[in-house]
Amino acid sequence: MANKGRLTTGIFCLFLAGLLAWHIALPDRARSETENRTLAQFPDFSWETLKNGSFTAGMEDYFADQFPLRDDWTGLKARCEQMLGKREFNGVYLCGDTLIAKVDDPDRLQVEKNLDDVKQFGEASHGQVLLGLIPSAAEVWKDRLPQGTPSFDQAAFIQSAAEKTGLPTVDLLGVLTEHAGEPIYYRTDHHWTTCGAFYGANALLTALGKELLKETDFTPEVASMDFNGTLYSTSGIHWLAPDTIEYWVSEDDLRVTSWKSGKEEPGRLYDRSYLEHKDKYSSFLGGNQPLCVLENPAITDGSKLLLIRDSYSDSLAPFLAQRFSEVHLVDLRYYHTSVADYMAEQGIDTAVVLYSVSNFLADRNLIYLAPRG
């Protein structure tokens, strides 16, 4: 019996030694495409970092991130947990063939501050300001969530936000709920699909009294059938079929100007270079940037629209550009000068504060909307 125990211990030690040797032999990875994040590197050593514990903590992070076949082990762990009945994985619910991000109860003080900043912007603006809050799949597809799981009441929040800001609103919840049976959200990502963005654009056009778009006016192009989004990365659920990304609007009809590098330069409606990487959603307009302008030469009435937005608008803006001469997009994470002054300088008289509910709840950049004394 003792010999058997020693044999088991010896095999286990050899296994650990093999893993260590494998780890040493493999080059360190700078980034995990599967998890869509930068991986920890070997920490710098000094007596000070050893004494204060930061070196030890850094080593733990380093070995965890650089573990051989980490992505495979992460997926295996999630699969085992699923077999044991688990349905929530790092804040993501597994709902059949679909991943839905959990929306936690927010910091009430931060939410009140955000609503007040938007209200002040609406009061100080010389133009029309609307509020558009985009519900996530956890609200529109809440019937798909595992039974008994908590779900923040986004519908109630959208209603209360309209009351507290006093701004006219865009009924995105109503329109998306009406089309809940269609693929309006990605199954592995938190964004809406191009189909969902199309319905969102019509909701906004309705609020602005503009002619609605027709689905028959577009010929969808399949850009990728291999999109694994943010929820795929976060959850460790790596066995679902990838999503499909579609482009609906022709890129030949619009002119795009980007300030992605901090200066004005020609942009792209679809930056197809992103299709070769994991972050394929960033192919819409080229992803995060402080300012982007879409111009439609076919519309000569001088109509201009400003979106104060998050990344949901990247796939929405091409549709809105079918009804406006210019569509301006400002991202407050990177644009910290006066938005009201920008509206005045550009002759824009209509703005929409357009955020997904989950982003609006946690955002700390809406302070840049408030008038400055």
C-alpha positions in Angstrom: 0.0 0.0 0.0 2.9 2.3 0.9 4.6 1.5 -2.4 1.5 2.3 -4.3 1.2 5.7 -2.5 4.9 6.5 -3.3 4.3 5.5 -6.9 1.3 7.8 -7.2 3.3 10.7 -5.6 6.2 10.0 -7.9 4.0 10.1 -11.0 2.4 13.3 -9.9 5.8 14.9 -9.2 6.9 13.8 -12.7 3.8 15.4 -14.2 4.5 18.7 -12.4 8.1 18.6 -13.5 7.0 17.9 -17.0 4.6 20.9 -17.0 7.4 23.1 -15.6 9.8 22.0 -18.3 7.2 22.5 -20.9 6.5 26.0 -19.5 10.2 26.9 -19.6 10.6 25.6 -23.2 7.7 27.5 -24.6 8.1 31.2 -25.4 6.0 33.6 -23.3 2.9 34.9 -25.0 2.2 38.7 -25.0 -1.5 38.3 -25.6 -4.3 35.8 -25.6 -6.5 36.1 -28.6 -9.0 33.7 -27.1 -9.4 35.8 -23.9 -8.8 39.1 -25.8 -6.4 40.5 -23.2 -2.7 41.1 -22.5 -1.0 38.3 -20.5 1.2 38.8 -17.5 4.9 38.7 -18.1 7.8 37.7 -15.9 8.0 40.3 -13.1 11.1 42.5 -12.5 12.9 41.3 -9.4 14.3 43.5 -6.6 14.7 43.1 -2.9 12.0 45.8 -2.4 9.4 43.9 -4.6 10.3 40.7 -2.8 9.7 42.3 0.6 6.4 44.0 -0.3 5.0 40.9 -1.9 4.5 42.3 -5.4 7.1 40.0 -6.9 5.4 36.9 -5.5 2.0 38.1 -6.7 3.5 38.9 -10.1 5.0 35.4 -10.3 1.5 33.9 -9.5 -0.1 35.9 -12.3 2.8 35.0 -14.7 2.5 31.3 -14.2 -1.3 31.4 -14.4 -1.2 33.4 -17.6 1.7 31.5 -19.3 0.5 28.0 -18.3 0.9 25.6 -21.2 -2.3 25.1 -23.2 -4.0 27.7 -21.0 -6.9 28.3 -23.4 -7.6 24.6 -23.7 -7.6 24.2 -19.9 -9.9 27.2 -19.5 -12.4 25.7 -21.9 -12.2 22.3 -20.2 -12.8 23.9 -16.8 -16.0 25.6 -18.2 -17.2 22.4 -19.8 -16.7 20.4 -16.5 -18.6 23.1 -14.6 -21.4 23.0 -17.1 -21.7 19.2 -16.6 -22.1 19.9 -12.9 -25.1 22.2 -13.6 -23.4 25.6 -13.5 -25.0 28.2 -15.8 -23.1 31.4 -14.9 -19.5 31.7 -16.0 -17.6 34.9 -14.9 -20.8 37.0 -15.2 -22.0 35.3 -18.4 -25.0 33.1 -18.6 -25.0 30.0 -20.9 -28.5 30.0 -22.5 -28.5 27.1 -24.9 -26.4 28.1 -27.9 -26.3 31.8 -26.7 -24.2 33.6 -24.2 -25.8 36.5 -22.4 -23.9 38.9 -20.1 -25.3 39.5 -16.6 -26.2 43.1 -15.8 -25.5 43.7 -12.1 -27.2 46.2 -9.9 -25.2 49.4 -10.4 -23.6 52.0 -8.1 -26.6 54.2 -7.5 -24.5 57.3 -6.9 -22.7 56.9 -10.2 -25.9 56.4 -12.0 -27.5 59.5 -10.5 -24.4 61.5 -11.4 -24.5 60.3 -15.0 -28.2 61.2 -15.3 -27.5 64.6 -13.9 -24.6 65.2 -16.4 -26.9 64.3 -19.3 -29.7 66.5 -18.0 -27.3 69.5 -17.7 -26.0 68.9 -21.2 -29.6 68.9 -22.5 -30.4 72.1 -20.7 -27.3 73.9 -21.8 -27.4 72.8 -25.4 -28.8 75.2 -28.0 -30.0 72.3 -30.1 -32.3 69.3 -29.6 -30.9 66.5 -27.3 -32.5 63.0 -27.1 -31.7 60.1 -24.8 -31.3 56.6 -26.3 -30.6 53.7 -24.0 -30.0 50.4 -25.7 -31.2 47.4 -23.7 -28.9 44.4 -23.6 -29.8 40.8 -24.5 -30.4 40.2 -20.8 -33.5 42.4 -21.0 -34.8 41.6 -24.5 -34.0 37.9 -24.3 -34.7 37.5 -20.6 -37.0 34.6 -21.3 -33.8 32.7 -22.3 -32.0 33.2 -19.0 -31.7 30.2 -16.7 -34.7 30.0 -14.5 -34.4 31.9 -11.2 -31.3 33.9 -12.2 -31.2 37.6 -11.1 -31.6 40.2 -13.8 -31.4 44.0 -13.4 -34.6 45.6 -14.6 -33.4 47.6 -17.6 -36.9 48.5 -18.7 -37.6 50.2 -15.4 -34.3 52.0 -15.5 -34.9 53.3 -19.0 -38.2 54.8 -17.9 -36.8 56.4 -14.8 -33.9 57.8 -16.8 -36.3 59.6 -19.2 -38.2 61.0 -16.2 -35.0 62.2 -14.4 -33.4 63.8 -17.4 -36.6 65.3 -18.9 -35.2 64.5 -22.4 -37.2 63.1 -25.3 -36.3 59.4 -25.7 -35.7 56.9 -28.4 -37.8 53.8 -27.9 -35.1 51.2 -28.5 -36.5 48.8 -26.0 -39.9 48.6 -27.8 -38.4 48.1 -31.2 -35.9 45.5 -30.2 -38.6 43.6 -28.1 -40.8 43.6 -31.2 -38.1 41.8 -33.1 -36.8 39.6 -30.3 -37.4 36.5 -32.4 -34.7 37.6 -34.8 -30.9 37.4 -34.5 -30.6 41.0 -33.2 -27.7 40.2 -30.8 -24.6 38.1 -31.3 -24.6 34.8 -29.5 -20.9 35.2 -28.3 -20.7 38.9 -28.0 -22.4 41.7 -26.1 -23.2 43.9 -29.1 -26.2 44.0 -31.3 -25.8 42.4 -34.7 -26.1 44.5 -37.9 -29.7 43.4 -38.0 -30.3 44.7 -34.5 -28.5 48.0 -35.5 -30.8 48.3 -38.4 -33.9 48.2 -36.2 -32.1 50.5 -33.7 -31.6 53.0 -36.6 -35.2 53.0 -37.4 -36.2 53.6 -33.8 -34.0 56.7 -33.8 -35.3 57.8 -37.2 -38.8 57.5 -35.8 -38.0 59.7 -32.8 -36.5 62.3 -35.2 -39.4 62.2 -37.6 -37.3 60.9 -40.5 -38.3 58.4 -43.2 -37.7 54.9 -42.1 -35.2 52.6 -43.8 -36.4 49.4 -45.6 -34.7 46.1 -45.2 -35.1 45.5 -49.0 -32.9 48.6 -49.7 -29.8 46.6 -48.5 -27.9 43.6 -49.7 -26.2 42.0 -46.7 -22.6 40.9 -47.3 -21.2 38.1 -45.1 -17.9 39.6 -43.8 -17.0 36.8 -41.5 -18.4 33.5 -40.3 -15.8 33.1 -37.6 -16.5 35.7 -35.0 -16.0 34.8 -31.3 -16.9 37.8 -29.3 -16.2 39.3 -25.8 -18.5 36.8 -24.0 -16.7 33.9 -25.6 -13.5 35.3 -24.1 -14.9 36.2 -20.7 -16.9 33.0 -20.1 -14.4 30.3 -21.1 -17.3 28.7 -23.1 -15.4 27.9 -26.2 -17.5 25.2 -27.8 -20.3 27.3 -29.3 -20.5 27.9 -33.1 -19.0 31.2 -34.1 -21.1 34.2 -35.0 -21.5 35.7 -38.5 -20.8 39.4 -39.1 -22.6 41.1 -41.9 -22.1 44.5 -43.7 -25.4 45.9 -45.0 -24.5 49.4 -46.2 -22.3 49.9 -49.3 -19.0 51.6 -48.4 -18.9 53.2 -51.9 -21.7 55.7 -51.0 -20.2 57.3 -47.9 -17.1 59.3 -47.0 -15.5 58.6 -43.6 -13.2 60.9 -41.7 -11.4 59.6 -38.6 -9.5 61.1 -35.7 -8.3 57.7 -34.5 -4.6 58.8 -34.5 -5.5 62.2 -32.9 -5.5 64.0 -36.2 -7.9 64.2 -39.1 -7.3 61.4 -41.7 -9.4 59.3 -44.1 -11.3 56.5 -42.4 -13.1 53.4 -43.5 -16.7 52.4 -43.1 -15.4 48.8 -42.7 -11.8 48.2 -41.8 -11.4 44.7 -43.0 -8.0 44.2 -41.5 -9.8 43.5 -38.2 -11.4 40.4 -39.8 -8.0 38.7 -39.6 -8.0 39.1 -35.8 -10.3 38.2 -32.9 -11.7 41.7 -32.4 -13.7 41.5 -35.6 -16.5 43.9 -34.4 -13.9 46.7 -34.6 -14.1 46.3 -38.3 -17.1 48.7 -38.1 -15.5 52.2 -38.6 -12.2 50.8 -37.3 -13.1 50.5 -33.6 -12.5 53.0 -30.8 -11.7 56.6 -31.6 -12.5 60.0 -30.1 -14.2 61.4 -33.2 -15.5 60.1 -36.5 -17.6 61.7 -39.2 -19.7 60.0 -41.9 -20.7 62.1 -44.9 -23.3 61.2 -47.5 -22.8 63.3 -50.7 -26.2 62.2 -52.0 -28.0 64.1 -49.2 -27.7 67.9 -49.9 -30.1 69.3 -47.3 -27.3 70.0 -44.8 -28.8 67.8 -42.1 -26.4 66.9 -39.3 -26.6 64.5 -36.4 -24.3 64.0 -33.4 -24.1 60.7 -31.5 -22.5 60.8 -28.1 -22.0 57.1 -28.0 -20.4 53.8 -27.1 -19.3 51.0 -29.5 -22.9 50.0 -30.3 -23.0 53.0 -32.7 -20.2 51.7 -34.8 -22.6 49.4 -36.6 -25.5 51.8 -36.3 -24.0 54.9 -37.9 -23.8 53.6 -41.5 -27.6 53.2 -41.4 -28.2 56.8 -40.1 -25.9 58.2 -42.8 -28.6 57.1 -45.3 -30.9 59.9 -43.9 -28.4 62.6 -42.9 -25.8 64.7 -44.8 -23.4 64.2 -41.9 -23.3 61.9 -38.9 -20.8 62.8 -36.2 -19.7 60.3 -33.5 -18.1 61.4 -30.3 -16.7 58.9 -27.8 -16.3 60.5 -24.3 -13.6 58.0 -23.3 -11.3 59.8 -25.6 -13.0 63.2 -26.4 -12.7 65.5 -23.4 -13.3 68.9 -24.9 -16.7 70.7 -24.9 -19.3 68.8 -26.9 -21.6 71.8 -26.8 -18.9 73.9 -28.4 -18.3 71.2 -31.0 -22.0 71.2 -31.9 -22.0 75.0 -32.3 -18.8 75.0 -34.4 -20.1 72.3 -36.7 -23.6 73.7 -37.0 -25.2 70.6 -35.5 -28.7 71.1 -34.0 -29.6 67.5 -33.0 -27.7 65.2 -30.7 -28.5 61.8 -29.2 -26.8 60.5 -26.1 -26.8 56.9 -27.2 -25.5 54.2 -24.9 -26.1 50.6 -24.1 -27.7 50.4 -20.6 -24.9 48.4 -19.1 -22.3 50.9 -20.3 -24.3 53.9 -19.2 -24.7 52.5 -15.7 -20.9 52.2 -15.2 -19.6 55.0 -17.4 -17.4 57.6 -15.6 -16.8 59.8 -18.7 -20.3 61.5 -19.0 -18.9 64.2 -16.7 -17.4 65.7 -19.9 -20.9 66.5 -21.1 -21.7 68.8 -18.2 -21.2 72.5 -18.8 -18.0 73.9 -17.5 -17.9 77.0 -15.4 
